[in-house]
Amino acid sequence: MNLPNKLTVFRVILIPVFLSFYLLEQIPNNYLWALVVFAAAALTDTLDGIIARKYGLVTDFGKLMDPLADKLLVVSALVCILQGSAVSILCLILIISREFLVTSIRLLAAGKGTVIAADLWGKLKTIVQMVWICLVLLEKFFYLNQGHYYWWTILLEYVEMVLFVAMVGLTVLSGANYCWKNRRLFEDT
């Protein structure tokens, strides 16, 4: 197994570590630790792609597992963060549905001997998701440790709202684009 694929597997291993820090509030600074683990996992996503392309280590395993590892990481974080309001739950269902749809298309393509790599819209969606999650974790850490908001945490909330809307919009756009680009897979079914 090459280094990029090891980084992908490591990202999957970090998911339960992230969840433990996020969910166990008795751990001091749990949101900060969750942020550190999530950011490290997100960094492995960037590194594995750079290394794989630079050194010609792109594999079918990496093309399939890298996006799946991203989905597992992001969806795990989103399920933890987006609990409560009807809007949040609706957006979460939309995001998870898109991920199942794209994964299903990838599996359909793999069954026909084709591996589909992530495209620009999907990568942009993932970046926005990961940045949004990091900002939410940072805000939770500051609020929990300070007990009140400062002007910059209120600014942070506005940035989070803009990124949340962008994240949902990119989810729909990238999902529709993915279906359109791979519509030929449905012709034989």
C-alpha positions in Angstrom: 0.0 0.0 0.0 1.5 3.3 -1.0 1.7 6.5 1.1 -1.4 8.3 -0.3 -3.5 5.2 0.4 -2.1 4.9 3.9 -3.1 8.5 4.5 -6.6 7.7 3.3 -6.9 4.7 5.7 -5.5 6.9 8.5 -8.2 9.5 7.8 -10.8 6.7 8.3 -9.1 5.7 11.5 -9.3 9.3 12.8 -13.1 9.3 12.5 -13.8 7.5 15.8 -11.1 9.6 17.5 -12.8 12.8 16.3 -16.2 11.5 17.4 -14.9 10.6 20.8 -13.5 14.1 21.4 -16.7 15.7 20.0 -19.2 13.6 22.0 -17.4 13.2 25.3 -17.9 16.6 26.9 -16.1 15.6 30.1 -12.8 15.7 28.2 -11.3 19.1 28.9 -11.3 21.2 25.7 -13.1 18.4 23.9 -14.1 20.7 21.0 -10.6 22.0 20.5 -9.3 18.4 20.4 -12.1 17.5 18.0 -11.0 20.4 15.8 -7.3 19.3 15.9 -8.2 15.8 14.9 -10.7 16.9 12.2 -8.2 19.4 10.8 -5.5 16.7 10.8 -7.8 14.3 8.9 -8.7 17.1 6.5 -5.0 17.7 5.9 -4.4 14.1 5.0 -7.1 14.5 2.3 -5.0 17.3 0.8 -1.7 15.5 1.2 -2.7 12.2 -0.2 -3.9 13.9 -3.4 -0.8 16.0 -3.8 1.5 13.1 -3.2 -0.4 10.7 -5.4 -0.4 13.1 -8.4 3.2 14.4 -7.9 4.7 10.9 -7.7 2.4 9.0 -10.0 0.9 7.0 -7.2 -2.7 7.3 -8.3 -4.5 3.9 -7.8 -8.0 2.6 -8.3 -8.1 2.1 -4.5 -7.3 5.7 -3.9 -9.8 7.0 -6.5 -12.5 5.0 -4.8 -11.5 5.2 -1.1 -10.3 8.8 -0.9 -13.7 10.3 -1.7 -15.4 7.6 0.5 -13.1 8.5 3.4 -14.0 12.2 2.9 -17.7 11.4 3.0 -17.3 9.3 6.2 -15.4 12.0 7.9 -17.6 14.9 6.8 -20.9 13.1 7.4 -19.8 12.0 10.8 -19.1 15.6 11.8 -22.3 16.9 10.2 -24.4 14.4 12.0 -22.9 15.5 15.3 -23.2 19.3 14.5 -26.5 19.5 12.7 -28.9 18.2 15.3 -32.0 20.1 16.3 -33.7 22.4 13.9 -35.8 21.2 11.0 -33.7 23.3 8.5 -30.5 21.6 9.8 -32.0 18.2 9.6 -33.4 18.8 6.1 -29.9 20.1 4.9 -28.3 17.1 6.6 -30.6 14.7 4.7 -29.9 16.5 1.5 -26.1 16.3 2.0 -26.2 12.6 3.0 -28.5 11.8 0.0 -26.1 13.5 -2.4 -23.2 11.4 -0.9 -25.2 8.1 -1.3 -26.1 9.1 -4.8 -22.6 9.8 -5.9 -21.2 6.7 -4.1 -23.9 4.6 -5.9 -22.8 6.1 -9.3 -19.2 5.3 -8.4 -20.1 1.7 -7.5 -22.2 1.3 -10.7 -19.2 2.6 -12.7 -16.8 0.3 -10.9 -19.1 -2.6 -11.7 -18.6 -1.7 -15.4 -14.8 -1.5 -15.0 -14.6 2.3 -14.7 -13.3 4.3 -11.7 -14.6 7.9 -11.5 -12.4 10.4 -9.7 -13.8 13.4 -7.9 -14.3 16.5 -10.0 -13.7 20.2 -9.3 -17.3 20.8 -7.9 -17.1 17.8 -5.6 -13.7 18.9 -4.3 -14.9 22.5 -3.8 -17.9 21.2 -1.9 -15.7 19.1 0.3 -13.4 22.0 1.0 -16.3 24.2 2.0 -17.7 21.5 4.2 -14.4 20.9 6.0 -13.8 24.7 6.5 -17.3 25.1 7.9 -16.9 22.2 10.3 -13.6 23.6 11.5 -15.2 27.0 12.1 -18.1 25.5 14.0 -15.8 23.5 16.2 -13.7 26.6 16.9 -16.8 28.6 17.8 -18.0 25.8 20.1 -14.6 25.7 21.9 -14.5 29.5 22.4 -18.1 29.6 23.6 -17.7 26.7 26.0 -14.5 28.1 27.5 -15.5 31.8 27.6 -19.2 31.4 28.3 -20.2 34.3 26.2 -19.6 35.8 22.7 -17.2 38.5 21.7 -17.6 40.6 18.6 -15.4 38.3 16.5 -17.3 35.2 17.5 -20.5 36.9 16.2 -18.6 37.6 13.0 -17.6 34.0 12.9 -21.2 33.0 13.1 -22.0 35.1 10.1 -19.1 33.6 8.1 -20.5 30.2 9.2 -23.9 31.0 7.9 -22.5 32.1 4.5 -20.4 28.9 4.3 -23.4 26.8 5.3 -25.5 28.2 2.5 -22.6 27.7 0.1 -22.1 24.2 1.3 -25.7 23.2 0.7 -25.7 25.0 -2.7 -22.5 23.2 -3.7 -24.0 19.9 -2.5 -26.9 20.3 -4.9 -24.8 21.7 -7.8 -22.0 19.1 -7.5 -24.6 16.2 -7.2 -26.5 17.4 -10.3 -23.2 17.9 -12.2 -22.0 14.4 -11.2 -25.3 12.8 -12.4 -25.2 14.8 -15.7 -21.5 13.9 -16.4 -22.1 10.3 -15.8 -25.6 9.9 -17.3 -24.2 7.3 -19.8 -24.0 4.8 -16.9 -27.8 4.8 -16.6 -28.4 4.1 -20.3 -27.8 0.4 -19.9 -29.8 0.0 -16.8 
